[in-house]
Structures are given as structure tokens and as C-alpha cells.
Amino acid sequence: MLLPQLSQAQDQGILPLTEWVNDYANLLSQPVQQELNDRLRDHEERTTNEIVVLTLESLNGTSIEDLSMQIAENIKAGQQGKDNGVLFLVADEERKLRIEVGYGLEPYLTDATTGRIIREV
């Protein structure tokens, strides 16, 4: 499980990520957060692929692309050497979602697939 520091993201009030689901926008009920954490932990144990969800109230003027890349680079989700992590970043106020995919999962979770998830799911 990842828990590194987030330099610029911390400057924006984003605390270190401590779970698979980090709901700083308070969008999810406690039972839903627990269920998602359980499922994502089980998924990681089965596949070694790590999926992290981060919700924020606002991007505070930062582009979602820049912030998601900075966070993904800092948390380094997935296993070292496999780069098999995924970050789902949700910005409530801006109503935006961004999915950052580690290089190790890009053959399976392509830009087209993540775009379809964002548009349709």
C-alpha cells in the first residue's frame, strides 16, 4: 500500500493517501468507502494491480491533468518495476474525473477505455 508524501498536492491541502479510497470531498458514505477499500485491497492481493481513488472538493485552479500526473508520480501506485497502478481523481466542484494509468497497465487500460469509462460510467 502506498503512503508517500505529496509535495505540491499537500500545498493544496491534499493529505497523504492512507487507503485505496481517499474521499476528501465527502462524496461517499462510510459503508461505501469500506466496501470499495475491501474490494480494491482484494483486487490488489489477487492481481498485484493497485487502484487508488481520490476525491477532492476542488482543484483550486489547477488543471486536473497536471494535478493527477503530479499525484500519480508521487504516490507511485502499483508494484515497483511493474508500474501497475491506477489513480482515479474526482474533482467535485469542477465535476471532472481523470484516470491516470501506469505504463504496466496501459495495454489493458488504454486511453480509449479510460475515456469510455469517464463518458459512460
Backbone bond lengths (Angstrom), bond angles and torsions (degrees), N, CA, C in turn:
res aa  C-N    CA-C-N  psi(-1)  N-CA   C-N-CA  omega(-1)  CA-C   N-CA-C  phi
1 M - - - 1.462 - - 1.514 108.82 -
2 L 1.321 116.08 141.70 1.447 122.43 -177.65 1.516 112.00 -88.91
3 L 1.302 117.07 144.68 1.457 120.73 173.58 1.520 111.62 -158.44
4 P 1.326 120.63 41.30 1.455 119.97 -179.34 1.525 111.80 -79.33
5 Q 1.291 115.24 175.98 1.458 121.33 177.72 1.526 110.08 -79.92
6 L 1.327 116.66 154.64 1.457 122.53 -178.91 1.521 109.10 -123.97
7 S 1.312 118.80 88.85 1.467 123.25 -173.70 1.529 114.00 -45.41
8 Q 1.309 118.42 -80.48 1.464 122.05 -176.34 1.525 111.14 -64.53
9 A 1.301 117.49 -37.91 1.458 120.69 179.18 1.525 110.24 -62.65
10 Q 1.323 117.53 -38.53 1.462 120.00 177.18 1.516 110.96 -65.19
11 D 1.333 115.96 -35.34 1.461 119.25 177.27 1.521 110.94 -60.34
12 Q 1.327 117.18 -26.75 1.458 121.76 179.36 1.526 111.46 -90.62
13 G 1.309 117.52 7.37 1.456 120.55 176.68 1.512 114.50 91.35
14 I 1.335 117.10 10.44 1.460 120.45 177.36 1.522 107.75 -86.43
15 L 1.289 116.08 118.10 1.463 121.03 -179.20 1.520 110.10 -75.10
16 P 1.317 118.62 164.44 1.468 119.38 174.57 1.528 110.43 -57.95
17 L 1.310 115.70 144.77 1.463 121.09 -179.90 1.519 108.92 -78.51
18 T 1.327 116.30 127.60 1.452 120.34 -174.32 1.522 113.56 -116.35
19 E 1.307 117.41 -10.69 1.462 122.31 -178.62 1.521 108.11 -137.40
20 W 1.318 116.15 178.42 1.455 120.35 172.25 1.527 109.28 -71.55
21 V 1.329 117.58 -33.57 1.467 122.94 176.72 1.522 107.80 -111.82
22 N 1.332 115.80 121.39 1.459 123.30 -178.88 1.521 107.17 -123.82
23 D 1.318 116.24 95.22 1.459 122.80 -170.15 1.523 111.17 -99.88
24 Y 1.347 117.11 75.57 1.449 121.39 179.85 1.527 112.60 -75.84
25 A 1.333 117.89 -11.71 1.467 121.51 177.45 1.529 111.66 -93.77
26 N 1.331 116.65 -2.92 1.470 121.56 -178.88 1.529 112.20 54.73
27 L 1.320 115.53 48.21 1.460 121.70 178.88 1.522 112.48 -90.96
28 L 1.320 116.70 -20.14 1.468 121.69 -172.74 1.522 110.65 -115.95
29 S 1.317 115.59 141.39 1.464 119.28 175.11 1.524 108.96 -71.21
30 Q 1.327 116.62 160.57 1.471 121.28 178.38 1.528 111.39 -56.78
31 P 1.343 119.67 -45.88 1.471 118.78 179.02 1.531 112.91 -61.32
32 V 1.325 117.68 -38.03 1.467 120.46 178.87 1.522 109.69 -67.73
33 Q 1.330 117.77 -42.77 1.463 120.32 177.02 1.521 111.15 -59.36
34 Q 1.324 116.69 -44.50 1.463 120.44 -179.42 1.528 111.12 -63.05
35 E 1.328 116.16 -43.60 1.474 120.91 179.01 1.529 110.62 -61.55
36 L 1.322 116.77 -45.98 1.462 120.17 178.85 1.527 111.46 -64.42
37 N 1.318 117.53 -43.22 1.462 119.99 176.89 1.521 111.36 -59.08
38 D 1.331 116.49 -43.89 1.468 120.49 178.54 1.528 111.17 -61.37
39 R 1.320 116.25 -45.66 1.470 120.36 -178.85 1.532 111.98 -65.76
40 L 1.332 115.85 -42.49 1.461 118.83 -179.09 1.523 111.57 -69.82
41 R 1.332 117.42 -35.70 1.464 120.82 175.14 1.533 109.69 -63.70
42 D 1.332 116.88 -46.21 1.463 120.87 178.64 1.529 111.33 -61.63
43 H 1.329 116.09 -41.23 1.472 120.40 178.27 1.533 110.31 -60.95
44 E 1.325 116.32 -43.86 1.462 119.89 179.30 1.532 111.31 -64.08
45 E 1.323 116.72 -41.00 1.471 119.94 179.12 1.522 111.35 -63.92
46 R 1.340 117.47 -36.73 1.469 121.49 -178.90 1.523 112.91 -76.71
47 T 1.353 116.76 -37.35 1.465 120.00 -169.80 1.523 114.59 -115.35
48 T 1.293 118.68 -17.90 1.466 128.21 -169.58 1.532 112.26 72.98
49 N 1.320 118.67 -3.88 1.462 122.07 176.63 1.525 108.78 -79.58
50 E 1.334 116.37 130.99 1.457 120.55 -177.37 1.524 109.95 -108.50
51 I 1.316 116.06 126.79 1.462 122.69 177.58 1.517 107.80 -115.01
52 V 1.336 115.67 127.12 1.455 122.42 -178.93 1.527 108.63 -120.29
53 V 1.331 116.12 134.41 1.459 122.56 177.83 1.522 107.95 -113.00
54 L 1.328 115.84 130.41 1.459 121.51 177.96 1.515 108.36 -131.63
55 T 1.337 116.78 121.65 1.460 120.48 174.13 1.520 108.65 -109.92
56 L 1.324 115.51 138.88 1.457 122.20 178.66 1.522 108.92 -126.49
57 E 1.313 116.38 148.38 1.459 119.60 175.46 1.518 110.01 -65.14
58 S 1.339 117.10 -41.96 1.454 121.51 -175.69 1.523 110.34 -153.57
59 L 1.313 115.42 156.48 1.462 121.68 174.38 1.524 111.56 -84.61
60 N 1.321 117.21 -8.43 1.467 122.74 178.60 1.521 112.44 52.06
61 G 1.328 116.14 43.49 1.459 120.84 175.72 1.513 115.48 85.15
62 T 1.306 118.43 -5.50 1.467 122.19 178.33 1.518 108.59 -88.64
63 S 1.315 117.95 144.94 1.466 119.62 176.90 1.526 108.99 -70.71
64 I 1.311 115.97 145.36 1.468 120.02 -179.42 1.521 110.09 -64.56
65 E 1.334 116.96 -32.66 1.470 120.44 179.01 1.527 110.75 -64.17
66 D 1.337 116.25 -47.69 1.469 120.05 -179.35 1.525 111.29 -64.59
67 L 1.327 116.30 -45.76 1.464 119.48 -177.15 1.530 111.25 -66.94
68 S 1.326 117.61 -42.58 1.468 119.31 -178.95 1.524 111.57 -65.09
69 M 1.334 116.66 -38.64 1.471 119.38 177.58 1.526 110.84 -65.29
70 Q 1.325 116.38 -43.01 1.461 119.90 -179.19 1.528 110.39 -63.40
71 I 1.319 116.19 -42.74 1.468 119.93 179.37 1.525 109.96 -66.31
72 A 1.327 117.19 -46.31 1.473 120.73 -179.25 1.528 111.05 -59.65
73 E 1.329 116.57 -41.37 1.465 119.90 179.60 1.521 111.67 -66.84
74 N 1.323 117.05 -32.76 1.456 120.46 -179.13 1.521 113.08 -79.91
75 I 1.318 118.02 -39.68 1.463 118.57 -175.98 1.516 112.48 -82.27
76 K 1.336 116.86 -25.59 1.468 121.20 178.90 1.529 111.70 48.21
77 A 1.324 115.37 56.20 1.469 120.32 178.55 1.520 109.99 -60.41
78 G 1.312 116.20 150.31 1.456 121.76 -179.14 1.509 110.96 94.61
79 Q 1.313 114.43 -177.57 1.454 119.97 -177.96 1.516 111.23 -87.77
80 Q 1.326 115.10 140.44 1.461 120.39 177.81 1.519 109.25 -58.23
81 G 1.308 116.06 133.46 1.456 121.30 -179.59 1.516 113.36 88.91
82 K 1.330 117.29 -21.54 1.472 120.71 178.02 1.522 111.74 -100.76
83 D 1.328 117.51 -25.62 1.468 122.82 -178.55 1.532 110.06 47.97
84 N 1.330 115.02 50.39 1.464 121.31 -173.93 1.528 111.90 -111.14
85 G 1.327 115.10 50.31 1.454 120.10 179.06 1.518 111.37 -116.84
86 V 1.342 114.57 158.25 1.456 122.00 177.81 1.525 107.95 -134.94
87 L 1.329 115.97 137.03 1.453 122.09 175.03 1.518 108.62 -116.84
88 F 1.338 116.71 124.00 1.460 122.94 170.45 1.521 106.01 -102.22
89 L 1.319 117.05 115.25 1.463 121.83 178.96 1.518 108.69 -111.92
90 V 1.336 116.05 123.92 1.454 122.30 179.66 1.522 108.15 -117.34
91 A 1.334 116.25 127.49 1.463 122.29 176.00 1.520 107.44 -111.94
92 D 1.321 116.29 108.15 1.464 121.67 -172.35 1.527 112.66 -64.37
93 E 1.303 117.89 -53.43 1.470 120.77 -175.05 1.530 111.76 -59.26
94 E 1.324 116.45 -41.03 1.468 121.13 -178.85 1.529 112.51 -84.97
95 R 1.324 115.77 -9.27 1.471 121.84 -177.61 1.534 111.30 55.04
96 K 1.340 114.92 50.53 1.460 121.02 -178.61 1.513 110.08 -123.57
97 L 1.316 114.16 150.26 1.462 122.85 176.08 1.513 107.55 -134.30
98 R 1.316 115.66 137.86 1.467 120.96 176.84 1.518 107.56 -134.76
99 I 1.314 116.28 138.78 1.462 122.29 177.24 1.523 107.62 -117.91
100 E 1.317 116.08 117.53 1.469 122.02 175.47 1.520 107.59 -102.64
101 V 1.320 116.21 128.96 1.463 122.12 -175.38 1.521 109.53 -118.06
102 G 1.322 116.18 129.76 1.458 120.66 175.60 1.519 111.11 -65.25
103 Y 1.337 116.22 151.54 1.463 121.20 -177.50 1.524 112.59 -54.92
104 G 1.304 117.10 -33.18 1.457 120.16 -178.13 1.519 114.20 -67.43
105 L 1.335 116.87 -19.61 1.466 120.84 179.80 1.525 113.30 -107.45
106 E 1.337 117.66 -4.62 1.466 119.76 -177.46 1.530 114.58 -58.00
107 P 1.344 119.73 -33.02 1.466 117.61 176.88 1.540 112.75 -64.87
108 Y 1.313 117.16 -23.60 1.462 121.89 -176.66 1.527 112.79 -101.59
109 L 1.326 115.69 -31.50 1.462 121.58 -178.13 1.534 106.52 -123.28
110 T 1.324 114.68 78.50 1.464 122.03 -174.14 1.528 111.22 -75.71
111 D 1.334 115.61 169.78 1.463 120.43 175.08 1.528 110.63 -58.58
112 A 1.330 116.80 -39.04 1.468 120.22 179.10 1.527 110.63 -63.48
113 T 1.312 116.42 -42.01 1.468 120.45 -179.88 1.522 111.05 -67.01
114 T 1.334 117.37 -45.58 1.464 118.77 179.87 1.523 110.71 -65.70
115 G 1.323 117.73 -36.48 1.465 120.95 175.95 1.514 111.64 -61.64
116 R 1.325 116.07 -41.52 1.464 120.98 178.16 1.542 110.94 -65.85
117 I 1.314 117.27 -39.29 1.468 120.97 177.22 1.521 109.49 -61.00
118 I 1.310 116.64 -46.02 1.467 120.64 -178.25 1.523 110.85 -64.10
119 R 1.324 117.40 -43.89 1.466 120.50 -177.48 1.524 113.47 -73.80
120 E 1.326 117.54 -38.18 1.458 120.44 -168.82 1.526 115.04 -105.77
121 V 1.311 117.69 -24.11 1.451 120.00 -175.68 1.504 109.55 -106.77
